[in-house]
């Protein structure tokens, strides 16, 4: 789900990301508050030490999914790092949805998944500007992408595929994947996945409040895609 270009937002949406601080300082402050080294956070979040260092220095802007992994590793909610709208009802109208981004990222999100007890899915309409190339992701759960507008190159487990409007792709999140808008037009797609983004689940923490992931072998590390 991230590197700089020009921010592109749906004309009908309302922006919730304007004026948001970059996340680097917030991640660093939370890590120090938790008395965690970069290596400890890397092991807990499944994000490489090098990429975490870039994020903390605002040299790289993580996607929403990667930021969620970092938040879980730090025992914090995603809303600790970004201002994002909450949805209490399952119905959202195109003209009323808030558009937000992660810090200074050019990728914009419209949240269409609601919060209710026991919900398993997160879902967003994502707008990806021309030239944007994401980091490589690898994490728990499943993902489904459905293309609305434009064309995007989607890399999955070493294979690159061009996706066009009407195309869909369903895959396991543990498979290394990334996307790249190589065109001169914005891309809009629907992303749905089981990766918990806005709520930390009790099962992810032990009785001391520390993330359970810190007690397990380190997962595959998220890192920048290298050309």
Order of alpha helices (4+ residues) and beta strands (2+ residues): beta-alpha-alpha-alpha-alpha-beta-beta-beta-beta-beta-beta-beta-beta-beta
